[in-house]
Each structure stands twice: as structure tokens, then as C-alpha cells.
Amino acid sequence: MDRPAWAPRSIDISVPSVSRIYDYYLGGSHNFEVDREAARRAMEFMPGLPKIMQANRAFMRRAVRYAADSGITQFLDVGSGIPTFGNVHEVAQAARPGARVVYVDHDPVAVAHSQVVLGENPDAGVVAADLLKPREILTSPQVEQLIDLERPVALLLVAILHFVEDTDDPYAAVAELSAALAPGSLLVLTHASYEGIPLPQGRAEGAVDVYKDIRNPLVMRSRDEIARFFEGYDMVEPGLVPMPNWRPETAPEDEDPYAFSGFAGVGRTS
Ligand SMILES: C[S@@+](CC[C@H](N)C(=O)[O-])C[C@H]1O[C@@H](n2cnc3c(N)ncnc32)[C@H](O)[C@@H]1O
């Protein structure tokens, strides 16, 4: 298989990656046949997967605008993924010129393509790091240069925590990142769940098994388990809800039923 110029040498392009599968669901071009094949297998069980991803991106953009409108000018996006339409820096910097954005991902394609998209943007940077190593994120040169931790930050953990198994203690990683944030900071989060999927659970499990097969298990958590990530935060109205119901700009009734799969929420530290 030919290696395109955007694929870093370090990656094994015969193994699917969750960021490239997600890119495929969203109609992007940074994916390989192995990724598309895994995505198509998952879609045999849950044909509405792309609708879930679109609802996730739409929530993320509304939440970034909400943060900017509430005076936040710094964004730390962990698990930022392969850039696509309407990225965090575009939304944040359109609402607040000069807003600072740091992207963090452990996937080399996501990091390399983010660097290309950001180009010479002086107010944004990319870190190759793991959510499970919060110190490395917080002490990275990009965070030290661009983010003033004495002032409020919007911490984005959008569609990432469901890739972290309980044995790796995602709650501890979120608590460590949250502890570094100044009062008035926001946690913006989405998470997959069997709750809200318009299919019998047995059918949805078929899609979850595809991620297990590619050794990137998708951890479906209950609403209560997801709410625990917000320990120490006050929930912003309307709380932890299906994605289309979080401060909608268009009528949620018009959304595809799949868009209501999983949960989204924003919390604020006091
Ligand atoms: C489904 S994508 C979400 C991208 C973006 N946040 C969005 O919602 O559009 C999940 C991203 O999380 C990244 N990811 C998963 N586990 C991670 C970890 N432990 N540390 C850093 N990034 C991780 C993946 O590489 C992928 O790019």
C-alpha cells in the first residue's frame, strides 16, 4: 500500500485507528482501507454512526461558542482528533480573536495533520501526548507558552473518555487535569453510552465488538458513570443530556434518532 505524504512514517497503516475511523464517518480523507473496512463493519450493526459523530461535532462547536461567550479565551482540547470542518480553534478564534488553543492527541496522524492545518497560527499549538499522562500535557512547551493556568480554561474531553478502560482509571486523569485549572474553568465532555441508542442493546453491541476486535475497546458507560467525571464541577444548564438537547440552535425534534445516543455536558469549577 502506498503511503501518502500526510501519513507519518511511525504509523502502521495496516492497523485501523480510531481517529482515522472517525475521520471516515465524518467524510474526511485521512483514512485507509483498513479504517474504512472497520467503520463499515460497525455500521452494519449501527447504520447511524455518522449521525452520532455529526451530533458530537455540532455539540462541541456550540459548547466552544458558549465558553467564548462566557469570557473564556483558552482552550485545551485533549483527544482533539484529525482536524475536519469547524475545528475548535476556528470556532474559538472567530468568536474571540486571539483565543489560545492547544490540541492534544496520541495519534500521530491527528498530530501531524493538526500541525499542517494550524500552520503559522501563533495562538494555537499541538502536543503529542496521552490523556493518561496529565503532567506531560500540563508541562508541555505548548501549554506553558499558550495557556495561563492562573486564568480560566475550557478543558475539552470530547469523544475520548469512552476509549479509556476503567483499569486505566480515566477518573484519576480527569481529576488531575481538573485540579490544575483556575476557578471559572469549564469541562466540556461527550461520552458514548447504550442509553439513547435507537436499537436493541444486542445490536449495538455488534458495533462495540468491532472496536474490541481492533484493540481499541469502546467503553459504554451509564449516565451515572459519565456524571462522575464532573466531580468538583457545577453543571451548566441543562446538565448532562443527549447531545442535541444541550443548548440547541435548531429544533432537536428534527434530529436523526441516532443523534440522541450517549451524553454531553459542560461543568464549571467554582
Ligand atoms: C473520536 S475522536 C474525537 C475527536 C474530537 N475530540 C471530536 O470529538 O471531534 C477520539 C480521539 O481521541 C484520541 N485518543 C484516544 N485515547 C487517547 C488518549 N489516551 N490520549 C490522547 N488521545 C487519545 C484518538 O486518537 C482520537 O483522535
Ligand as a Chemical Component Dictionary entry (heavy atoms), coordinates in Angstrom:
data_LIG
# 
_chem_comp.id                   LIG 
_chem_comp.type                 NON-POLYMER 
_chem_comp.pdbx_formal_charge   0 
_chem_comp.three_letter_code    LIG 
# 
loop_
_chem_comp_atom.comp_id 
_chem_comp_atom.atom_id 
_chem_comp_atom.alt_atom_id 
_chem_comp_atom.type_symbol 
_chem_comp_atom.charge 
_chem_comp_atom.model_Cartn_x 
_chem_comp_atom.model_Cartn_y 
_chem_comp_atom.model_Cartn_z 
_chem_comp_atom.pdbx_ordinal 
LIG C1  C1  C 0  -13.472 10.039 18.265 1  
LIG S1  S1  S 1  -12.054 11.055 18.197 2  
LIG C2  C2  C 0  -12.699 12.599 18.795 3  
LIG C3  C3  C 0  -12.073 13.807 18.172 4  
LIG C4  C4  C 0  -12.644 15.150 18.630 5  
LIG N1  N1  N 0  -12.475 15.334 20.066 6  
LIG C5  C5  C 0  -14.103 15.253 18.293 7  
LIG O1  O1  O 0  -14.926 14.997 19.182 8  
LIG O2  O2  O -1 -14.443 15.531 17.160 9  
LIG C6  C6  C 0  -11.141 10.495 19.633 10 
LIG C7  C7  C 0  -9.707  10.960 19.644 11 
LIG O3  O3  O 0  -9.161  10.661 20.935 12 
LIG C8  C8  C 0  -7.825  10.228 20.744 13 
LIG N2  N2  N 0  -7.450  9.447  21.932 14 
LIG C9  C9  C 0  -7.965  8.276  22.369 15 
LIG N3  N3  N 0  -7.370  7.891  23.520 16 
LIG C10 C10 C 0  -6.442  8.852  23.812 17 
LIG C11 C11 C 0  -5.505  9.020  24.868 18 
LIG N4  N4  N 0  -5.406  8.113  25.858 19 
LIG N5  N5  N 0  -4.717  10.115 24.858 20 
LIG C12 C12 C 0  -4.803  11.038 23.844 21 
LIG N6  N6  N 0  -5.673  10.924 22.812 22 
LIG C13 C13 C 0  -6.481  9.845  22.791 23 
LIG C14 C14 C 0  -7.853  9.418  19.473 24 
LIG O4  O4  O 0  -6.568  9.311  18.893 25 
LIG C15 C15 C 0  -8.828  10.228 18.635 26 
LIG O5  O5  O 0  -8.147  11.163 17.833 27 
# 
loop_
_chem_comp_bond.comp_id 
_chem_comp_bond.atom_id_1 
_chem_comp_bond.atom_id_2 
_chem_comp_bond.value_order 
_chem_comp_bond.pdbx_ordinal 
LIG C1  S1  SING 1  
LIG S1  C2  SING 2  
LIG S1  C6  SING 3  
LIG C2  C3  SING 4  
LIG C3  C4  SING 5  
LIG C4  N1  SING 6  
LIG C4  C5  SING 7  
LIG C5  O1  DOUB 8  
LIG C5  O2  SING 9  
LIG C6  C7  SING 10 
LIG C7  O3  SING 11 
LIG C7  C15 SING 12 
LIG O3  C8  SING 13 
LIG C8  N2  SING 14 
LIG C8  C14 SING 15 
LIG N2  C9  SING 16 
LIG N2  C13 SING 17 
LIG C9  N3  DOUB 18 
LIG N3  C10 SING 19 
LIG C10 C11 SING 20 
LIG C10 C13 DOUB 21 
LIG C11 N4  SING 22 
LIG C11 N5  DOUB 23 
LIG N5  C12 SING 24 
LIG C12 N6  DOUB 25 
LIG N6  C13 SING 26 
LIG C14 O4  SING 27 
LIG C14 C15 SING 28 
LIG C15 O5  SING 29 
# 
